[in-house]
Structures are given as structure tokens and as C-alpha cells.
């Protein structure tokens, strides 16, 4: 009985530690510049990866963007049918991400991970 309890406890700790290794990414509303939107919707796009299945939500696209990115994802936002993931942001007076400068985008229901930047 003790062995079974210890096994369950170790399994629980392993699952909890796996989930906590990925830092939570805040969702910011209206953080995407029109220039960034034009950049990802114009041809040719800078495609840096392709997901195995269509991406239906911000959260479902995040692991694929993390895989494609060499930098941490600081914030994410949805705008006009696109999911944006920022690797560079402008911050407000409290240090929170307010405006996206550079990152990745995936169209809702799409599979292409597109790199963009307003530099």
C-alpha cells in the first residue's frame, strides 16, 4: 500500500513539474500594429514553420510558435482572425506588455507560422 501511495505521489509531482516548466503567457487585447497585420497577410510571407494540424486558438498555437522561436514568447493576442505571439514588446508604466514589436503569427485555422516585425 505504501509503495502504491509513493508511486502515485511521484507521478503527481512529475506531472505538476512538467506543466510548470512552461511559463504562462499573458493575452493582450489590441496590441498589434496595423503594419504587422499587413506584413503577415501580404505575399510573400516569411514562413518559418508549419503545424501538423490547423490551429483553432491562441493556446493551441503557442507550443508550435515556441518550437519555431529562439526567443521566449512574452505575450499573445488575437486580431482579425490571426493569432499573434510577441517576442519583443513595448511595455506600459507598470512593466506589462502593451504593444507588440516583433514575433510570430498564425492565421486562425491555418498551419503556417509566420515571422514578422515592425522594425
C-alpha positions in Angstrom: 0.0 0.0 0.0 2.8 2.4 0.9 4.5 1.6 -2.4 1.4 2.4 -4.4 0.9 5.7 -2.5 4.5 6.7 -3.2 4.2 5.8 -6.9 1.0 7.9 -7.2 2.7 10.8 -5.4 5.8 10.7 -7.6 3.6 10.6 -10.7 1.7 13.6 -9.5 4.9 15.6 -8.8 6.2 14.7 -12.3 3.0 15.9 -14.0 2.9 19.1 -12.0 6.6 19.9 -12.6 6.1 19.3 -16.4 3.3 21.7 -16.6 5.1 24.4 -14.6 8.2 24.4 -16.8 6.3 26.4 -19.5 5.8 30.0 -18.2 2.3 31.4 -18.6 2.0 33.9 -21.5 -0.4 36.9 -21.0 -3.1 37.6 -23.5 -3.1 41.3 -24.5 -6.0 42.9 -26.4 -5.4 45.4 -29.2 -1.6 45.1 -29.1 -1.0 44.5 -32.8 0.0 47.4 -35.1 -1.7 47.6 -38.5 1.8 47.4 -40.1 2.3 44.0 -38.5 -1.1 42.8 -39.8 -0.3 44.0 -43.3 3.1 42.3 -43.1 1.6 38.8 -42.3 -1.2 39.0 -44.7 0.8 40.2 -47.7 2.6 37.9 -50.1 5.2 36.6 -49.8 5.1 35.8 -46.1 8.1 34.8 -44.0 7.0 31.2 -43.2 9.3 29.7 -40.5 7.3 26.6 -39.7 4.2 24.5 -40.4 1.9 22.9 -37.7 0.8 19.3 -38.1 -2.9 20.4 -37.8 -4.9 23.6 -38.2 -4.6 25.9 -35.2 -8.0 26.8 -33.7 -6.9 29.0 -30.7 -4.1 31.1 -29.3 -3.3 28.4 -26.7 -3.2 25.6 -29.2 -0.7 27.5 -31.4 1.7 28.5 -28.6 3.7 25.2 -28.5 4.4 25.4 -32.2 5.5 29.0 -32.0 7.7 28.2 -29.0 9.3 25.5 -31.1 10.0 27.8 -34.0 11.2 30.7 -31.9 14.7 31.2 -30.4 13.4 33.8 -28.0 10.7 33.5 -25.3 7.2 34.4 -26.1 6.3 37.4 -24.0 2.6 37.9 -24.8 0.0 36.9 -27.3 -3.1 38.4 -28.9 -5.8 37.7 -31.4 -6.6 40.2 -34.1 -8.9 39.9 -37.2 -8.6 36.2 -37.5 -4.9 35.9 -36.7 -3.0 34.8 -33.6 0.0 36.9 -32.8 2.8 35.9 -30.4 5.3 38.6 -29.4 9.0 38.1 -28.8 9.6 41.9 -28.4 7.1 44.3 -26.8 6.8 47.9 -25.7 5.8 48.0 -22.0 3.4 50.3 -20.1 4.3 52.3 -17.0 3.8 49.1 -14.8 6.1 46.9 -17.0 3.3 45.0 -18.6 3.4 44.2 -22.4 1.3 46.8 -24.2 2.3 46.8 -27.8 3.9 44.1 -30.0 7.0 44.9 -31.9 8.2 41.5 -33.2 7.2 37.9 -33.2 5.1 35.3 -35.0 1.6 34.9 -36.3 -0.7 32.0 -37.3 -4.0 32.5 -39.2 -7.0 31.1 -37.3 -7.5 27.6 -38.7 -4.2 27.8 -40.6 -1.0 25.9 -40.3 1.8 28.3 -41.3 3.9 30.0 -38.6 4.9 33.4 -40.0 7.7 35.6 -38.6 7.1 39.4 -38.6 8.5 42.6 -37.1 7.8 46.3 -37.2 11.5 47.3 -37.1 
